Each structure stands twice: as structure tokens, then as C-alpha cells.
Amino acid sequence: MAELSRGVRLGVDVGQVRVGVSRSDPHGILATPLVTLARDLTAAEDAVPTDMAALVDLIEEHEAVEVVVGLPVNLAGKHGPAAVHVSAYAARLADVIAPVPVTLTDERMSTVVASRRLAERGVRGKRQRAVVDQAAAVEILQSWLDAQRRRTQ
């Protein structure tokens, strides 16, 4: 298996209300929180939602070579309504950001893990809600990066 190509990746946690975004370093070692975007659910069918337009700007700003979107597979490994929703978001995003590829990755438990880690650090309540989407995006991207590294060893 070829080594992971060099370049920044963005990790995306798509929620009903917010989109958490993280980024990796160019070597694909570490994911760090970047920003939380408000979902734009009012955009016309033929318009680019503001959250996706913001992702386009982030891709350009960080010269990202790929976007990794967390797919919320349920614990039984099935695709429920949330996974269908995220798949549709990822497909639309792929059209908007082409030719930058969008990769879906299993994000089971990422928000739970992120919430627990924040709570362990004393971040709770409103402060936690403000950053949990970014933290979940970090979990998604970091696990994906780690899996890519394991494949190339």
C-alpha cells in the first residue's frame, strides 16, 4: 500500500445544526480543531449553502488535498437516517469542492468520545456544546489518519 500523500486534510463532523471542522498537519500525523460552522438549511436548491461555501474557503486557505467526513454508522454497523443525511451532505459537498476528494469514514461514537474527553478536561455545559463539534471532527480525522498509517506500515 502506498504511503499517504503529503497534504493537509480537513475533518468534518456534520450535525443537524452545526458542522465541526478539524485539520491535519501536512504530514498527516495530528488532527487539531479548526472551527464550528452553523448549518445553512435555508439555501435554495441551486445555491451553495453558506456552511459549504465556508468549507470551500477553508480548503483554499489551508490548501487541503482531501476532506474526510464522518459517517454516523449505528452500533450494529447499519446506515440509519443520520447516515443517509450525512451521505447526501457529502455528495453535495463533493460537487461543490471538486476536484478535491471527499472521503466518508465510520465515525461511530466520535461525539460521545469527544464529549467525554472535554468533560475530563473540565469543559462542560454551554462551553462544551460550543466546541464538541470541533472535537468530534478531530476524533473523526485522527482515527482516519491513524488507520491510514496502520495500513502503510
DSSP file with accessible surface (Angstrom, degrees, kcal/mol):
  #  RESIDUE AA STRUCTURE BP1 BP2  ACC     N-H-->O    O-->H-N    N-H-->O    O-->H-N    TCO  KAPPA ALPHA  PHI   PSI    X-CA   Y-CA   Z-CA
    1    1 A M              0   0  164      0, 0.0     3,-0.1     0, 0.0     2,-0.0   0.000 360.0 360.0 360.0 135.8    0.0    0.0    0.0
    2    2 A A        -     0   0   84      1,-0.1     3,-0.1     3,-0.0     2,-0.1  -0.318 360.0 -99.5 -70.1 152.1    1.3    3.4   -0.9
    3    3 A E        -     0   0  168      1,-0.1    -1,-0.1   149,-0.1     2,-0.1  -0.359  49.1 -88.2 -68.7 149.9    2.2    5.9    1.8
    4    4 A L        -     0   0   43      1,-0.1    -1,-0.1   144,-0.1     3,-0.1  -0.393  51.0-112.3 -59.1 128.6   -0.4    8.6    2.5
    5    5 A S        -     0   0   75      1,-0.1    -1,-0.1    -2,-0.1     2,-0.1  -0.333  35.6-100.2 -65.5 149.6    0.3   11.5    0.2
    6    6 A R  S    S+     0   0  158     -3,-0.1    21,-0.2    21,-0.0     2,-0.2  -0.388  72.4  90.5 -68.9 144.4    1.5   14.7    1.8
    7    7 A G  S    S-     0   0   11     19,-3.1     2,-0.2    18,-0.1    57,-0.1  -0.556  74.0 -74.2 143.7 154.8   -1.0   17.5    2.4
    8    8 A V  E     -a   64   0A  10     55,-0.5    57,-2.8    54,-0.3    58,-0.8  -0.514  40.8-160.6 -73.5 136.4   -3.5   18.9    4.8
    9    9 A R  E     -a   66   0A   5     16,-0.2    15,-2.2    -2,-0.2     2,-0.4  -0.932   8.5-141.8-113.3 146.2   -6.8   17.1    5.3
   10   10 A L  E     -aB  67  23A   0     56,-2.1    58,-3.4    -2,-0.4     2,-0.4  -0.906  10.3-150.2-104.2 136.4   -9.9   18.6    6.7
   11   11 A G  E     -aB  68  22A   0     11,-2.1    11,-2.5    -2,-0.4     2,-0.4  -0.876  13.6-162.4-103.3 138.5  -12.1   16.5    9.0
   12   12 A V  E     -aB  69  21A   0     56,-2.8    58,-2.5    -2,-0.4     2,-0.6  -0.983  15.2-167.8-130.1 127.3  -15.8   17.3    9.0
   13   13 A D  E     - B   0  20A   7      7,-2.7     7,-2.4    -2,-0.4     2,-0.6  -0.948  19.0-155.2-109.8 107.5  -18.5   16.3   11.6
   14   14 A V  E     + B   0  19A  10     -2,-0.6     2,-0.2    56,-0.4     5,-0.2  -0.768  19.3 171.8 -90.8 118.6  -21.9   17.0   10.0
   15   15 A G        -     0   0   20      3,-2.1    -2,-0.0    -2,-0.6   118,-0.0  -0.649  46.8-105.4-113.9 177.0  -24.7   17.7   12.5
   16   16 A Q  S    S+     0   0  117     -2,-0.2     3,-0.1     1,-0.1    -1,-0.0   0.822 118.7  17.7 -69.3 -30.9  -28.3   18.8   12.1
   17   17 A V  S    S+     0   0   95      1,-0.2    22,-3.0    21,-0.1     2,-0.3   0.740 129.0  27.0-111.5 -36.2  -27.4   22.3   13.5
   18   18 A R  E     - C   0  38A  84     20,-0.3    -3,-2.1    22,-0.0     2,-0.5  -0.904  56.9-142.9-132.7 160.1  -23.6   22.7   13.2
   19   19 A V  E     -BC  14  37A   0     18,-2.9    18,-3.1    -2,-0.3     2,-0.3  -0.988  18.9-152.1-123.1 116.5  -20.6   21.4   11.2
   20   20 A G  E     -BC  13  36A   0     -7,-2.4    -7,-2.7    -2,-0.5     2,-0.4  -0.725  13.0-163.7 -87.4 140.1  -17.4   20.8   13.2
   21   21 A V  E     +BC  12  35A   0     14,-2.6    13,-2.4    -2,-0.3    14,-1.5  -0.985  12.4 172.6-129.6 136.1  -14.2   21.2   11.2
   22   22 A S  E     -BC  11  33A   0    -11,-2.5   -11,-2.1    -2,-0.4     2,-0.3  -0.826  14.6-149.2-128.1 170.0  -10.7   20.0   12.1
   23   23 A R  E     -BC  10  32A  61      9,-2.5     9,-2.9    -2,-0.3     2,-0.2  -0.977   5.4-138.7-139.6 155.4   -7.4   20.0   10.1
   24   24 A S  E     - C   0  31A   0    -15,-2.2     7,-0.2    -2,-0.3   118,-0.0  -0.673  29.4-103.3-103.7 165.8   -4.4   17.8   10.0
   25   25 A D    >   -     0   0   39      5,-1.2     3,-1.9    -2,-0.2   -16,-0.2  -0.402  45.0 -99.1 -75.9 164.4   -0.8   18.8    9.6
   26   26 A P  T 3  S+     0   0   43      0, 0.0   -19,-3.1     0, 0.0    -1,-0.1   0.745 123.3  57.3 -61.1 -21.2    0.7   18.3    6.1
   27   27 A H  T 3  S-     0   0  131    -21,-0.2   -23,-0.1     3,-0.1   -19,-0.1   0.510 109.0-122.2 -88.0  -5.7    2.4   15.0    7.2
   28   28 A G  S <  S+     0   0    1     -3,-1.9   121,-0.1     2,-0.2     3,-0.1   0.830  78.3 115.5  71.5  33.0   -1.0   13.5    8.3
   29   29 A I        +     0   0   88      1,-0.3     2,-0.4   120,-0.0   120,-0.0   0.866  69.3  28.9 -98.3 -46.2    0.1   12.9   11.9
   30   30 A L        -     0   0  100    115,-0.1    -5,-1.2   116,-0.0     2,-0.4  -0.955  58.5-151.6-131.3 133.2   -2.1   15.1   14.1
   31   31 A A  E     -C   24   0A   6     -2,-0.4    -7,-0.2    -7,-0.2   107,-0.1  -0.819  19.2-174.8 -98.2 137.8   -5.6   16.5   13.8
   32   32 A T  E     -C   23   0A  60     -9,-2.9    -9,-2.5    -2,-0.4   109,-0.0  -0.958  31.8 -96.1-130.7 151.8   -6.4   19.8   15.5
   33   33 A P  E     +C   22   0A  76      0, 0.0   -11,-0.2     0, 0.0     3,-0.1  -0.342  40.8 170.2 -65.9 147.1   -9.7   21.7   16.0
   34   34 A L  E     -     0   0A  49    -13,-2.4     2,-0.3     1,-0.3   -12,-0.2   0.684  48.9 -36.3-121.7 -61.9  -10.4   24.5   13.5
   35   35 A V  E     -C   21   0A  48    -14,-1.5   -14,-2.6    99,-0.1     2,-0.5  -0.989  38.3-126.0-164.5 158.0  -13.9   25.9   13.5
   36   36 A T  E     -C   20   0A  36     -2,-0.3     2,-0.4   -16,-0.2   -16,-0.2  -0.987  28.4-161.1-114.5 127.6  -17.6   25.2   14.1
   37   37 A L  E     -C   19   0A  23    -18,-3.1   -18,-2.9    -2,-0.5     2,-0.3  -0.855  19.3-120.4-107.6 144.4  -19.9   26.4   11.3
   38   38 A A  E     -C   18   0A  74     -2,-0.4   -20,-0.3   -20,-0.2     2,-0.2  -0.653  35.2-113.8 -78.7 135.2  -23.6   26.9   11.5
   39   39 A R        -     0   0   38    -22,-3.0     2,-0.9    -2,-0.3    -1,-0.1  -0.497  19.8-141.5 -67.4 138.4  -25.6   24.7    9.1
   40   40 A D        +     0   0   26     -2,-0.2     3,-0.3     1,-0.1    12,-0.1  -0.857  32.5 162.8-102.4  98.0  -27.4   26.6    6.4
   41   41 A L        +     0   0  114     -2,-0.9    -1,-0.1     1,-0.2    -2,-0.0   0.369  66.1  65.4 -97.1   4.5  -30.7   24.8    6.0
   42   42 A T        +     0   0  131     -3,-0.1    -1,-0.2     2,-0.0    -2,-0.0   0.440  68.8 123.4-106.7  -1.5  -32.4   27.7    4.1
   43   43 A A        -     0   0   33     -3,-0.3     5,-0.0     1,-0.1    -3,-0.0  -0.313  68.2-108.4 -63.9 141.2  -30.3   27.7    0.9
   44   44 A A    >   -     0   0   55      1,-0.1     3,-1.8     4,-0.1    -1,-0.1  -0.275  32.4-105.3 -63.6 156.8  -32.2   27.3   -2.3
   45   45 A E  T 3  S+     0   0  170      1,-0.3    -1,-0.1     3,-0.1    -2,-0.1   0.841 122.0  42.5 -54.0 -37.1  -31.7   24.0   -4.1
   46   46 A D  T 3  S+     0   0  150      2,-0.1     2,-0.3     0, 0.0    -1,-0.3   0.385 102.4  86.5 -95.3   5.7  -29.5   25.6   -6.8
   47   47 A A  S <  S-     0   0   38     -3,-1.8    -4,-0.0     1,-0.0     0, 0.0  -0.735  82.3-114.5-105.3 154.3  -27.5   27.7   -4.3
   48   48 A V        -     0   0   75     -2,-0.3    -4,-0.1     1,-0.0    -2,-0.1  -0.768  37.1-119.6 -85.5 120.9  -24.4   26.7   -2.3
   49   49 A P     >  -     0   0    8      0, 0.0     4,-2.3     0, 0.0     3,-0.4  -0.280  21.4-117.2 -58.0 148.2  -25.2   26.7    1.4
   50   50 A T  H  > S+     0   0   91      1,-0.2     4,-2.4     2,-0.2     5,-0.2   0.824 113.8  57.3 -60.8 -32.1  -23.1   29.1    3.5
   51   51 A D  H  > S+     0   0    3      2,-0.2     4,-1.8     1,-0.2    -1,-0.2   0.912 109.8  44.7 -67.0 -36.8  -21.5   26.3    5.5
   52   52 A M  H  > S+     0   0    4     -3,-0.4     4,-2.3     2,-0.2    -2,-0.2   0.888 110.9  53.5 -72.8 -36.1  -20.3   24.6    2.3
   53   53 A A  H  X S+     0   0   39     -4,-2.3     4,-2.1     1,-0.2    -2,-0.2   0.910 108.4  50.9 -62.1 -39.1  -19.1   28.0    1.0
   54   54 A A  H  X S+     0   0   28     -4,-2.4     4,-2.4     1,-0.2    -1,-0.2   0.891 107.8  52.7 -65.6 -36.9  -17.1   28.4    4.2
   55   55 A L  H  X S+     0   0    1     -4,-1.8     4,-2.7     2,-0.2    -2,-0.2   0.903 105.8  54.1 -65.1 -38.6  -15.6   24.9    3.7
   56   56 A V  H  X S+     0   0   36     -4,-2.3     4,-2.3     1,-0.2    -2,-0.2   0.943 109.6  48.1 -57.9 -45.7  -14.5   26.0    0.2
   57   57 A D  H  X S+     0   0   97     -4,-2.1     4,-3.1     1,-0.2    -2,-0.2   0.904 111.7  49.3 -62.2 -41.5  -12.7   28.9    1.8
   58   58 A L  H  X S+     0   0   20     -4,-2.4     4,-2.6     2,-0.2     6,-0.3   0.894 108.8  52.9 -66.5 -38.5  -11.1   26.7    4.4
   59   59 A I  H  X>S+     0   0   14     -4,-2.7     5,-1.9     2,-0.2     4,-0.6   0.937 114.4  42.4 -61.3 -45.1   -9.9   24.3    1.7
   60   60 A E  H ><5S+     0   0  133     -4,-2.3     3,-0.7     3,-0.2    -2,-0.2   0.941 114.3  50.6 -66.0 -46.5   -8.3   27.1   -0.2
   61   61 A E  H 3<5S+     0   0  135     -4,-3.1    -2,-0.2     1,-0.2    -1,-0.2   0.893 121.6  32.3 -60.1 -41.9   -6.9   28.8    2.9
   62   62 A H  H 3<5S-     0   0   29     -4,-2.6   -54,-0.3    -5,-0.2    -1,-0.2   0.393 103.5-126.8 -97.7   2.4   -5.3   25.5    4.2
   63   63 A E  T <<5 -     0   0  160     -3,-0.7   -55,-0.5    -4,-0.6    -3,-0.2   0.903  38.8-166.3  51.6  46.3   -4.5   24.1    0.7
   64   64 A A  E   < -a    8   0A   9     -5,-1.9   -55,-0.2    -6,-0.3    -1,-0.2  -0.359  22.1-164.1 -67.6 140.7   -6.4   20.9    1.7
   65   65 A V  E    S+     0   0A  59    -57,-2.8     2,-0.3     1,-0.3   -56,-0.2   0.504  72.6  12.2-101.2  -8.7   -5.9   17.9   -0.5
   66   66 A E  E     -a    9   0A  26    -58,-0.8   -56,-2.1    34,-0.2     2,-0.5  -0.973  60.6-140.0-164.6 151.4   -8.8   15.9    0.9
   67   67 A V  E     -ad  10 102A   1     34,-2.4    36,-3.0    -2,-0.3     2,-0.6  -0.986  15.1-157.6-120.8 125.8  -11.9   16.3    3.1
   68   68 A V  E     -ad  11 103A   0    -58,-3.4   -56,-2.8    -2,-0.5     2,-0.5  -0.922   9.9-165.5-107.1 116.2  -12.8   13.4    5.5
   69   69 A V  E     -ad  12 104A   0     34,-3.1    36,-2.3    -2,-0.6     2,-0.4  -0.880  19.9-124.6-106.5 130.8  -16.4   13.4    6.5
   70   70 A G  E     - d   0 105A   0    -58,-2.5   -56,-0.4    -2,-0.5    36,-0.2  -0.583  18.8-152.6 -75.1 126.7  -17.6   11.3    9.5
   71   71 A L  E     - d   0 106A  15     34,-3.7    36,-2.4    -2,-0.4     2,-1.9  -0.898  13.8-135.7-101.3 116.3  -20.4    8.9    8.6
   72   72 A P        +     0   0   31      0, 0.0     8,-0.5     0, 0.0    11,-0.4  -0.477  30.0 178.3 -78.2  83.5  -22.6    8.1   11.6
   73   73 A V        -     0   0   13     -2,-1.9     6,-0.2     6,-0.1    36,-0.2  -0.646  30.6-116.9 -79.2 139.0  -23.0    4.3   11.3
   74   74 A N    >   -     0   0   70      4,-2.7     3,-2.8    -2,-0.3    34,-0.1  -0.229  32.4 -94.7 -75.8 172.3  -25.0    2.9   14.2
   75   75 A L  T 3  S+     0   0  128      1,-0.3    -1,-0.1     2,-0.2    -2,-0.1   0.773 126.5  57.1 -61.0 -24.8  -23.5    0.4   16.6
   76   76 A A  T 3  S-     0   0   77      2,-0.1    -1,-0.3     1,-0.0     3,-0.1   0.449 120.6-109.5 -83.3   0.5  -24.9   -2.5   14.6
   77   77 A G  S <  S+     0   0   34     -3,-2.8     2,-0.2     1,-0.3    -2,-0.2   0.628  75.6 134.3  83.8  12.2  -23.0   -1.2   11.6
   78   78 A K        -     0   0  137     -4,-0.0    -4,-2.7     1,-0.0     2,-0.8  -0.617  60.2-118.5 -95.5 157.8  -26.2   -0.1    9.8
   79   79 A H        +     0   0  112     -2,-0.2    -6,-0.1    -6,-0.2    -1,-0.0  -0.841  39.5 179.0 -97.1 105.7  -26.9    3.2    8.0
   80   80 A G     >  -     0   0   23     -2,-0.8     4,-2.0    -8,-0.5     3,-0.3  -0.124  51.0 -70.9 -90.1-166.5  -29.8    4.9    9.7
   81   81 A P  H  > S+     0   0  118      0, 0.0     4,-2.4     0, 0.0     5,-0.2   0.861 131.9  55.2 -57.7 -36.9  -31.4    8.2    8.9
   82   82 A A  H  > S+     0   0   46      1,-0.2     4,-2.6     2,-0.2     5,-0.2   0.914 107.8  48.9 -64.9 -40.7  -28.4   10.2   10.2
   83   83 A A  H  > S+     0   0    0    -11,-0.4     4,-2.7    -3,-0.3    -1,-0.2   0.901 110.7  50.4 -66.5 -38.7  -26.0    8.3    7.8
   84   84 A V  H  X S+     0   0   94     -4,-2.0     4,-2.1     2,-0.2    -2,-0.2   0.935 111.6  49.1 -63.5 -43.0  -28.4    8.9    4.8
   85   85 A H  H  X S+     0   0   56     -4,-2.4     4,-2.1     1,-0.2    -2,-0.2   0.929 113.6  45.2 -61.6 -47.0  -28.4   12.6    5.7
   86   86 A V  H  X S+     0   0    3     -4,-2.6     4,-3.0     1,-0.2    -1,-0.2   0.892 110.0  54.8 -67.7 -38.4  -24.6   12.8    6.0
   87   87 A S  H  X S+     0   0   39     -4,-2.7     4,-2.3     1,-0.2    -1,-0.2   0.914 109.2  47.9 -60.9 -41.6  -24.1   10.9    2.8
   88   88 A A  H  X S+     0   0   63     -4,-2.1     4,-2.3     2,-0.2    -1,-0.2   0.912 112.3  49.4 -64.8 -42.0  -26.3   13.4    0.9
   89   89 A Y  H  X S+     0   0   11     -4,-2.1     4,-2.9     1,-0.2    -2,-0.2   0.938 111.8  48.8 -60.7 -46.7  -24.4   16.3    2.5
   90   90 A A  H  X S+     0   0    5     -4,-3.0     4,-2.6     1,-0.2    -2,-0.2   0.889 110.3  51.0 -63.3 -38.6  -21.1   14.7    1.5
   91   91 A A  H  X S+     0   0   57     -4,-2.3     4,-1.7     2,-0.2    -1,-0.2   0.926 112.9  45.2 -65.5 -43.4  -22.3   14.1   -2.1
   92   92 A R  H  X S+     0   0   75     -4,-2.3     4,-2.0     1,-0.2    -2,-0.2   0.927 113.2  50.8 -65.3 -42.5  -23.4   17.8   -2.4
   93   93 A L  H  X S+     0   0    1     -4,-2.9     4,-2.7     1,-0.2     5,-0.2   0.911 105.9  55.8 -60.8 -41.8  -20.1   18.9   -0.8
   94   94 A A  H  X S+     0   0   33     -4,-2.6     4,-1.1     1,-0.2    -1,-0.2   0.891 108.1  48.5 -59.7 -39.3  -18.1   16.8   -3.3
   95   95 A D  H  < S+     0   0  134     -4,-1.7    -1,-0.2     1,-0.2     3,-0.2   0.904 113.6  47.5 -64.2 -41.3  -19.9   18.6   -6.2
   96   96 A V  H  < S+     0   0   43     -4,-2.0    -2,-0.2     1,-0.2    -1,-0.2   0.868 120.4  35.0 -69.9 -38.3  -19.1   22.0   -4.6
   97   97 A I  H >< S+     0   0   11     -4,-2.7     3,-2.1    -5,-0.1    -1,-0.2   0.430  92.0 172.0-102.1   1.4  -15.4   21.3   -3.9
   98   98 A A  T 3<  +     0   0   67     -4,-1.1    -3,-0.0     1,-0.3    -4,-0.0  -0.182  60.2  34.8 -49.7 139.8  -14.4   19.2   -6.9
   99   99 A P  T 3  S+     0   0  127      0, 0.0    -1,-0.3     0, 0.0    -2,-0.1  -0.972 101.6  87.4 -92.2   7.7  -11.7   18.2   -7.8
  100  100 A V  S <  S-     0   0   30     -3,-2.1   -34,-0.2     1,-0.1    -3,-0.1  -0.523  84.8-122.7 -67.3 124.9  -10.8   17.9   -4.0
  101  101 A P        -     0   0   67      0, 0.0   -34,-2.4     0, 0.0     2,-0.5  -0.385  15.4-146.9 -74.3 149.4  -12.0   14.4   -3.0
  102  102 A V  E     -d   67   0A  35    -36,-0.2     2,-0.5    -2,-0.1   -34,-0.2  -0.965  14.1-165.2-111.8 127.8  -14.4   13.8   -0.2
  103  103 A T  E     -d   68   0A  39    -36,-3.0   -34,-3.1    -2,-0.5     2,-0.4  -0.959   9.5-145.8-115.5 131.0  -13.9   10.5    1.8
  104  104 A L  E     -d   69   0A  71     -2,-0.5     2,-0.3   -36,-0.2   -34,-0.2  -0.790  21.3-177.9 -92.6 138.5  -16.6    9.1    4.1
  105  105 A T  E     -d   70   0A  30    -36,-2.3   -34,-3.7    -2,-0.4     2,-0.2  -0.990  36.5 -97.1-138.0 145.9  -15.3    7.3    7.2
  106  106 A D  E     +d   71   0A  70     -2,-0.3   -36,-0.1   -36,-0.2    38,-0.0  -0.409  37.6 179.3 -60.1 122.7  -17.1    5.4   10.0
  107  107 A E    >   +     0   0   19    -36,-2.4     3,-2.4    -2,-0.2     4,-0.3   0.036  13.1 164.5-117.4  26.4  -17.4    7.9   12.9
  108  108 A R  T 3  S-     0   0   96    -37,-0.3   -34,-0.1     1,-0.3   -37,-0.0  -0.182  73.5  -2.6 -45.0 125.9  -19.2    5.7   15.4
  109  109 A M  T 3> S+     0   0   86    -36,-0.2     4,-3.0     1,-0.1     5,-0.3   0.461  88.8 130.2  74.1   4.0  -19.1    7.3   18.8
  110  110 A S  H <> S+     0   0    8     -3,-2.4     4,-2.7     1,-0.2     5,-0.2   0.922  76.7  44.6 -60.0 -41.5  -16.9   10.3   17.8
  111  111 A T  H  > S+     0   0   52     -4,-0.3     4,-2.9     2,-0.2    -1,-0.2   0.908 114.1  50.3 -69.9 -37.6  -19.2   12.8   19.5
  112  112 A V  H  > S+     0   0   66      2,-0.2     4,-2.4     1,-0.2    -2,-0.2   0.950 113.9  44.6 -63.0 -47.3  -19.5   10.6   22.6
  113  113 A V  H  X S+     0   0   36     -4,-3.0     4,-2.7     1,-0.2    -2,-0.2   0.929 114.1  49.7 -62.5 -44.6  -15.7   10.2   22.8
  114  114 A A  H  X S+     0   0    1     -4,-2.7     4,-2.5    -5,-0.3    -2,-0.2   0.930 111.2  49.0 -61.6 -45.0  -15.2   14.0   22.2
  115  115 A S  H  X S+     0   0   33     -4,-2.9     4,-2.6     1,-0.2    -1,-0.2   0.917 111.9  49.2 -60.8 -43.3  -17.8   14.9   24.9
  116  116 A R  H  X S+     0   0  132     -4,-2.4     4,-2.5     1,-0.2    -2,-0.2   0.929 111.3  48.6 -63.9 -44.2  -16.1   12.5   27.4
  117  117 A R  H  X S+     0   0  109     -4,-2.7     4,-1.1     1,-0.2    -1,-0.2   0.900 112.5  48.4 -63.6 -41.2  -12.7   13.9   26.7
  118  118 A L  H  <>S+     0   0   18     -4,-2.5     5,-2.8    -5,-0.2     3,-0.5   0.924 111.4  50.1 -64.1 -43.4  -13.9   17.5   27.1
  119  119 A A  H ><5S+     0   0   25     -4,-2.6     3,-2.0     1,-0.2    -2,-0.2   0.905 106.1  55.9 -61.7 -40.0  -15.7   16.6   30.3
  120  120 A E  H 3<5S+     0   0  143     -4,-2.5    -1,-0.2     1,-0.3    -2,-0.2   0.802 107.2  50.6 -61.8 -27.7  -12.5   15.0   31.6
  121  121 A R  T 3<5S-     0   0  177     -4,-1.1    -1,-0.3    -3,-0.5    -2,-0.2   0.308 125.5-104.3 -91.7   6.6  -10.7   18.3   31.0
  122  122 A G  T < 5S+     0   0   40     -3,-2.0     2,-0.7     1,-0.2    -3,-0.2   0.621  76.7 137.2  84.4  12.7  -13.4   20.2   32.9
  123  123 A V      < +     0   0   22     -5,-2.8     2,-0.3    -6,-0.2    -1,-0.2  -0.848  28.9 152.5 -95.1 114.3  -15.2   21.6   29.8
  124  124 A R    >>  +     0   0  153     -2,-0.7     3,-1.0    -3,-0.1     4,-0.8  -0.839  36.0   3.7-135.4 171.6  -19.0   21.3   30.4
  125  125 A G  H 3> S-     0   0   41     -2,-0.3     4,-2.3     1,-0.2     3,-0.3  -0.193 123.4  -3.0  60.4-135.4  -22.4   22.7   29.6
  126  126 A K  H 3> S+     0   0  169      1,-0.2     4,-1.8     2,-0.2    -1,-0.2   0.858 134.3  56.0 -61.9 -37.6  -22.5   25.6   27.1
  127  127 A R  H <> S+     0   0  167     -3,-1.0     4,-0.8     1,-0.2    -1,-0.2   0.895 109.0  47.9 -62.7 -37.1  -18.8   25.7   26.8
  128  128 A Q  H >X S+     0   0   37     -4,-0.8     4,-2.3    -3,-0.3     3,-1.0   0.936 108.3  53.1 -69.8 -43.7  -18.8   22.1   25.8
  129  129 A R  H 3X S+     0   0  131     -4,-2.3     4,-0.5     1,-0.3    -1,-0.2   0.857 104.7  58.1 -58.9 -32.8  -21.6   22.5   23.2
  130  130 A A  H 3< S+     0   0   59     -4,-1.8    -1,-0.3    -5,-0.2    -2,-0.2   0.803 121.9  22.3 -67.9 -29.0  -19.6   25.3   21.6
  131  131 A V  H <X S+     0   0   52     -3,-1.0     4,-2.5    -4,-0.8     3,-0.2   0.513  94.7  92.9-118.9  -4.5  -16.6   23.1   20.9
  132  132 A V  H  X S+     0   0   13     -4,-2.3     4,-2.8     1,-0.2     5,-0.2   0.865  86.5  54.7 -63.8 -31.8  -17.9   19.5   20.9
  133  133 A D  H  X S+     0   0   14     -4,-0.5     4,-2.1     2,-0.2  -113,-0.2   0.912 110.5  45.4 -67.7 -40.4  -18.4   19.6   17.1
  134  134 A Q  H  > S+     0   0   39     -3,-0.2     4,-2.1     2,-0.2    -2,-0.2   0.918 113.4  50.4 -64.9 -42.8  -14.8   20.6   16.5
  135  135 A A  H  X S+     0   0   19     -4,-2.5     4,-2.3     1,-0.2    -2,-0.2   0.895 110.1  49.8 -64.0 -38.6  -13.6   18.0   19.0
  136  136 A A  H  X S+     0   0    0     -4,-2.8     4,-2.6     2,-0.2    -1,-0.2   0.908 108.8  52.7 -65.6 -39.1  -15.8   15.3   17.2
  137  137 A A  H  X S+     0   0    0     -4,-2.1     4,-2.5     1,-0.2     5,-0.2   0.883 108.2  51.4 -63.4 -35.9  -14.2   16.4   13.9
  138  138 A V  H  X S+     0   0   26     -4,-2.1     4,-3.2     2,-0.2     5,-0.3   0.937 109.7  49.2 -64.0 -46.8  -10.8   16.0   15.5
  139  139 A E  H  X S+     0   0   28     -4,-2.3     4,-2.4     2,-0.2     5,-0.2   0.924 112.4  48.7 -58.0 -44.9  -11.7   12.4   16.6
  140  140 A I  H  X S+     0   0    2     -4,-2.6     4,-1.9     2,-0.2    -2,-0.2   0.955 116.9  40.1 -60.5 -51.8  -13.0   11.6   13.0
  141  141 A L  H  X S+     0   0    0     -4,-2.5     4,-3.0     1,-0.2     5,-0.2   0.918 114.5  52.1 -68.4 -41.8   -9.9   12.9   11.3
  142  142 A Q  H  X S+     0   0   36     -4,-3.2     4,-2.8    -5,-0.2     5,-0.2   0.928 110.8  47.2 -63.3 -43.1   -7.4   11.5   13.8
  143  143 A S  H  X S+     0   0   63     -4,-2.4     4,-2.2    -5,-0.3    -1,-0.2   0.908 113.3  49.4 -65.7 -36.9   -8.9    8.0   13.6
  144  144 A W  H  X S+     0   0   18     -4,-1.9     4,-2.3    -5,-0.2    -2,-0.2   0.941 112.4  47.3 -64.5 -46.1   -8.9    8.1    9.8
  145  145 A L  H  X S+     0   0    0     -4,-3.0     4,-2.4     1,-0.2    -2,-0.2   0.923 112.2  50.0 -59.6 -45.3   -5.2    9.3    9.8
  146  146 A D  H  X S+     0   0   47     -4,-2.8     4,-2.5     1,-0.2    -1,-0.2   0.904 110.2  50.5 -61.7 -40.9   -4.2    6.6   12.3
  147  147 A A  H  X S+     0   0   23     -4,-2.2     4,-1.9     2,-0.2    -1,-0.2   0.904 109.7  50.3 -64.9 -40.0   -6.0    4.0   10.1
  148  148 A Q  H  X S+     0   0   23     -4,-2.3     4,-1.0     1,-0.2    -1,-0.2   0.919 111.3  49.1 -63.2 -41.8   -4.1    5.2    7.0
  149  149 A R  H >X S+     0   0   71     -4,-2.4     3,-0.6     1,-0.2     4,-0.6   0.915 108.7  52.4 -64.6 -42.6   -0.8    5.0    8.9
  150  150 A R  H >< S+     0   0  161     -4,-2.5     3,-0.8     1,-0.2    -1,-0.2   0.882 106.9  54.5 -61.3 -36.5   -1.5    1.5   10.1
  151  151 A R  H 3< S+     0   0  145     -4,-1.9    -1,-0.2     1,-0.2    -2,-0.2   0.765 109.1  47.2 -66.9 -27.5   -2.3    0.4    6.5
  152  152 A T  H <<        0   0   47     -4,-1.0    -1,-0.2    -3,-0.6    -2,-0.2   0.442 360.0 360.0 -97.2  -0.3    1.1    1.6    5.3
  153  153 A Q    <<        0   0  179     -3,-0.8    -3,-0.0    -4,-0.6    -4,-0.0  -0.508 360.0 360.0 -87.1 360.0    3.2    0.1    8.0
